[in-house]
């Protein structure tokens, strides 16, 4: 009897110990692992003084950058990698492919719970959309930048980085596609635009409105992304080391066929037009584009230089007759990204048109 009771007490003691170890182990493990992949930009920029307007983007390393926000270590296990250190005006296919492959690799190996990418703001919308279509995992991928260099008074980088990591580790951020976190806003990659050359609140989702906000170090979402993304996308760049060449050509009063002719001569695979209004182009330019499709098998997608609203099919331009596609809600920059990826799979304008209605 006595021995039985002793065993019972001992059993309870062992159970309690096991539970406390589990809880401790869990609380240790509960900190998610976030990989910070740094690419440069103003967020890593340095100016001569705290007030000077001039600075050089992509000057400090990822470790220096993160040392300004030690608080992120309280919410995540941080691993940092320097992928590039450039002003994003020089962003290119090579870095895009490197990023997409590295992110897919980290998620496939289960090494990361989320990714934060530090990036210049000039082409952040293009990189975000490219990754939105090529990352094959549902886990959060967040781009972050700043409008003021790291040396400026009230530099916006550290707060943006904290908010990006806080958003990345939140369970509700899973399955939302690639996002940008800046100025306390959470923006979807499917409708992202830089709207102001200097303001810290430069990024917007001009058609659909922002996905949410970051408040008190936590994301608050108000909507889901509108378009197909990440895991759901049909694009796979794992085996690619370059992308088809696609150029953007602007239309304006008196625009001639000059740049279309040059693009044809340069053997581009696709042309996106930044047309006037609902993606209209001058007659001269349209004739040249028609020839580019017919005689050179170049894919043409009509987009618009207008910030909001769709470039709709069959409005003033008969897309089916010309074998053109219309970009719907994708601006010329996202259209270029999507057309590059589309051309890795097909040159059929009907298929390309389908992709533009879905992504
Ligand atoms: N030129 C810079 C860049 O895109 C601007 C910025 O980051 O805000 O890298």
Boltz pocket constraint, residues with backbone or C-beta under 6 A from the ligand:
constraints:
  - pocket:
      binder: B
      contacts: [[A, 40], [A, 41], [A, 42], [A, 43], [A, 57], [A, 86], [A, 87], [A, 88], [A, 89], [A, 119], [A, 120], [A, 121], [A, 122], [A, 123], [A, 145], [A, 146], [A, 147], [A, 148]]
      max_distance: 6.0
